[in-house]
Amino acid sequence: MNESLVVQFPQIGEVHFVPSATAKYIRISMKPFGGIRVTVPKRASIRIAMAFVESKTDWILRTQTRIATQEKRRSDDTIFTPDTVFSTQKRQLQLLPWKSEQFRVQLSKDTLKIFYPHETGFRSEQAQEIIRNYIISTLRKEAKEYLPQQTEQLAAKYGFSYRGVTVKNLSSRWGSCSASNHINLNIHLVRLPQYLSDYVILHELAHTVHKNHGDLFWQKLNSVTGGKAKHLAAEMKQYRALTLSDHRRDTGLSSGHNQHIVDVDVCRT
């Protein structure tokens, strides 16, 4: 067998036969959202491979039942799907299928389009990790373009001085201000409404004057937020500064887990 082939079987459905120059056995492998894949040594014929699959029909049907349960649990845990609503201040996420075997990202003025392979889908742990990485890269790009510039403008408007701004993918804080007045800002701020990201910037700028959260600090912050400092602080509690990976739950279905395999030496078929 020299070329890949897809065959529809009456009881078990679609089976992908894939030739391999290094395989010594005909191997059936099944995993969540991966379908049925049969690796066939080049010295074996498609007829022998199909006969082997038919001989394992009962095993395949039992395995399909177990995998269906795993797929349902994995679907409940998947974060990013084509129906996911996720946006930054500038762009809306669109998750789209396409025919290539590779992922692709496309940024426009108002969209972040991530194209995933139609055949393998978007639900596997590997696919979700790729999607998260694209999103993190986009957040970092937007944050570097926007947050330092916005900090400079707000500092100039309200008379603050600071040493510099660094944007980071922080896990639990929206921002911080060092003893030397260097400000760190979370890249996830670009996911917030602008008035709230401005509040966080002003909060850190106020720390260049008052290092604690005493009365003088809140008086200063009130003076640059129209008297709404405590109100904005309370509103910020509705949000959590989390990395995307913190939203994941360990399902045990990462690459290599829950894969069901049966194989046979070609010489014994």
N, C-alpha and C positions, 0 to 999 in steps of 0.2 A: 504494500500500500504506500503510495507516494504523495497523495493529496488529501487534505481535510475533506470530510464529508458529513453531511447532516442527514440522518435517516429517521423517519417517523415510524414508530412501532405502535401497533394497535392498543396495547394495554398500558404501556409505560410512557408513551409520548415521544418527544424529540430527544435524539441521542446524537452527540457530537463525537465523531471518530477523528482522532488526530494522530498522524504518523509521527514516529520518533526514530531517529537514527541511533539512539543510545539505549532505548528500552529493550529489556530482555523478555518481558512478559506483556501479555495483553492485560491491561488494567482498567477496571471500572472505578471511577471516583465520583462521589456525590457530596455536595456540601450546600449549606443554605444559600439560596439565590444563585447557585452556580450551575444548576441543571445536572445532566448526566454527561460525563466526559469519559471517553474510552481512548486510552493511549494504545497505539498499535505499533509494534516493531515493524520496520520496513520489510522484513522477510516474511511477515504474515499477510495473508490475503484478507480483503474486506469480508469475504464469505465466511472465513473462520471467525473473524471478530464478531460478526453479526450473530453467528450461531452461538458463540459464547455469551453474548448479551441475552439471547432468548433463553438459554439454559439457566440464567440467573434472574429470571422474571420475578419469581416469588421474593427473592432477597431484595430486588430493586423496589418492589411495591411496598414491602415492610419499611424499607429505608425512607422511601418517599413520605410515608405517614409520619415517621419520627421527624424528618426534616421540616415538614409542614408546620409542626408545633414549634420548632426552633425559629422558623421564619416569622411566624406570628409574633413570638416574643421579641425577635430582633426588630420587627417593624415598629413595635411599640417603643423601642429604645432609640430608633434612628432620629437624629436631630434634623439634618438637612434633606428635604425632599423637594420636588418641584412645587409643592403647595406651601412650603415654608415662607413665612413673611419675615424678612430680615433686611434691614436697611441701615445705611449710615446717613449723615446729614446731606450727602451728595448723591448716593447711589442706592438703587434697589437691587437685591439679589434675584437673579433668574437662573434656575438650574434646568438645563436643557439636554435632551439626548441627541447624539449624532452618530454617524456610521463608523468613525475612526475608532481604533483600539486604544487611543491615548486621550487623556483629559486635555482640555484647552480652556484658557481664560481670555476674556475679551472685555476690556474696560472702555466705556464710553462716558459721555458727560454725566449721564444720570443712571446708568446701569452697570452692574457687575454680572456678566454672563459667564457661567461655568458650564462647559459642555462635557458631558460624561459619555463613555462608550455605551451605546444602546444595548449591546449584547451582554455586557457584564453588569450594567446597572449602577445604582448609586448607594445601595444599602450595605455593602460589605464594610467591615471596619477599615480596610485599606482605602476604599473609595471615600469614606467619611473623613479619613485623615487627610487625604489629598484636598478635599473640599475645604476643610478647616484651614489648611495651610494657605490656600489661595485667598481665603477671606482674611486671615491674619495679615498676609502680605498687603492686601488692599487697605486694611485698617491702618497699617503702619505707614503706607504711602500717603494716605489722606491726612493722618495725624502729623507727619513731618511737614506737609505742605501748609497745614492750617494752624496748628496749635502754637508753634513759636511766633508766627506772625500775629496771631490774635493776642497772645500774651504781650507782645511789644506794643500793640495798639492800646490795649487796656491799661498797661503801665504808664504809657505816655498820657493817656486821657486823665488818669487819676493821680499822677505824680508819684508812682512807685519806682524804686530802683531795684534791680536784681542782677545776678551775675551771669545767668544763662538758663537755657531750657533744654531738658533732655526728655524725649518721648520714649516710653517703655511699655512692654506688654506686662503690666503689673497684675498680680493674681488677686489682690484683696484691697487695694487702695486706689482711689481716683487720682491722688497726687500727693506730693510732699514738698517741703521747703527745708533745705539744709541750714545749718548754723551759719554758713557762708552765703546764704541767700541764693543758692542754686535750686531751681525748681524742676522737679520731675513730674511728668504728666502721663497718665495712662492713655494708650492708643485707643481704648474703648470709649473715650470721651466723645469721639466723633459719631458714636451711636446714639448719643443723647440729643435732645432738643438743644439748639444753640444757646438759649438763655440759661440752661443748666450747666452746659460746659463752660460758659462764661462765668457762672457763679463759682465753679471749682477753681478756675484760674484766679479769680479775684480773692477767693479764700486763701490760696497759696501766696498771692501777692501781699495780702494783709499780714501774713506770717513773716514777711520781710521786716515788718515794723514791730509786731508783737508775736513772740514765739510760742506763747501759750494760748489757751482758749478762755482767758479771763474777760472781765467786763470791757477793758480797753480794746481788746481784739474785736469783740462783737460791735462795739461802738464804731470802730474803724470800718468794719465790713458793712454795717448798716449805712454808713455815709456814702458808700459806693454802689449800694444795691437798692437805693430808694427806700431804705427802712425795712427791707424784706429779707434780711439775712436769715433769721430763724425760720421764716416760712419756707425759704428755698432749701435750707438745711433739712427741714422735715420732708420736703418733697423729694430730696435726693435719697431718702431712706426707702423710697419705693423701688429704687434701682440697686443692683448689687454689682460691684466692680469684679467681674469674673472673666477669666479666660474662657475661650470656647470649649477647651478640653474639660473644664470643670463641670460642664453640663452633661458630660457623658456618664453612662452607667456601665460598669463592667458586666458584659453579658456573657462572656466566655465564648463568644463567636468570632473572635479575631482570627486573622489569617492563620490557617493551619489547625484550628480547633474545630471539633465536630465534623471532621471530614470522614466520610465512610468510603472504604476502599476494599475492593476484592480484585485479585489478579490471578493469572494462570500462565504457566510457562507455555510458550508456543509449541514446544516439542511434545507437550502432553495433550494438545487439542486434537 
